[in-house]
Amino acid sequence: MTTQQHSENLRLKEAAAFIGVSKPTLWRLESQDPDFPKKIRISSRCCVFRKVDLQNWLKSKEV
């Protein structure tokens, strides 16, 4: 995985910080908001979110 590819994917803690919420809120958004991007399971203990998906979701929430 190149540095560019790595920066396009965010681990849970990074994803939560990127959208400005806590990790529990990130989990809640994923389970309750049908428009929220789905996490990508890398292994049994590792999940990531695509940064571009989170950016698009944030844009869709703008008023």
Buried (B, 14 or more C-beta within 10 A) or exposed (E): EEEEEEEBBBBBEBBBBBBEBEEEEBBEBBEEEEEBBEBEEEEEEEBBBBBEBBEEBEEEEEE
